[in-house]
Amino acid sequence: MESGPAIFAGAVFCLFGVGLLVWTVSRARQRRPVAHGVSPVASVACAGLAAVSSLALGVWCLGRL
């Protein structure tokens, strides 16, 4: 009964992480700002950390099934 919410949460975290990672990489390759008013290196690092953390949390949720 608890596998339904775990699958949903894992899928949401994985989709968000992949989307954020793709967006961050595409912005960094085009040399466009990831966040306005922040150092480019810091914004890419922070967004990348959030994306990888979200992916890891999604994999953890799916792995607990």
C-alpha distance (Angstrom), angle and dihedral (degrees) to the residues before:
residue distance angle dihedral
M1 . . .
E2 3.79 . .
S3 3.79 94.6 .
G4 3.82 93.5 80.5
P5 3.81 96.0 64.1
A6 3.82 91.0 41.3
I7 3.80 91.3 54.0
F8 3.79 91.5 47.2
A9 3.82 93.9 47.2
G10 3.80 92.5 45.6
A11 3.80 92.0 49.3
V12 3.80 92.5 48.3
F13 3.81 93.3 48.8
C14 3.81 91.9 46.8
L15 3.80 93.9 47.8
F16 3.79 92.0 47.7
G17 3.80 92.1 47.4
V18 3.80 93.5 49.1
G19 3.80 92.2 45.8
L20 3.79 93.1 49.1
L21 3.79 92.3 45.8
V22 3.82 93.1 49.7
W23 3.81 91.4 46.8
T24 3.80 93.2 47.9
V25 3.80 93.6 48.1
S26 3.80 92.8 47.3
R27 3.82 92.0 49.5
A28 3.80 92.0 46.9
R29 3.82 92.8 49.2
Q30 3.80 91.2 51.4
R31 3.82 89.1 48.5
R32 3.79 89.9 -123.1
P33 3.80 121.6 140.9
V34 3.77 118.0 -90.9
A35 3.81 91.3 -161.5
H36 3.80 124.6 13.6
G37 3.77 117.2 -119.7
V38 3.81 95.0 15.8
S39 3.78 130.7 101.6
P40 3.83 109.3 -89.4
V41 3.80 92.5 -129.7
A42 3.79 93.3 48.9
S43 3.80 94.0 46.6
V44 3.82 93.5 49.5
A45 3.79 91.1 46.6
C46 3.80 93.5 48.2
A47 3.81 94.3 46.0
G48 3.79 90.9 45.2
L49 3.79 91.2 50.9
A50 3.81 90.9 49.9
A51 3.82 90.9 49.0
V52 3.79 94.7 48.8
S53 3.81 91.3 44.8
S54 3.78 90.8 51.8
L55 3.79 91.4 48.9
A56 3.80 91.2 49.0
L57 3.79 91.4 49.7
G58 3.79 90.7 49.4
V59 3.79 92.3 50.2
W60 3.80 89.6 47.7
C61 3.81 91.0 51.9
L62 3.77 91.9 49.1
G63 3.77 92.1 44.1
R64 3.80 92.4 57.5
L65 3.80 92.0 66.4
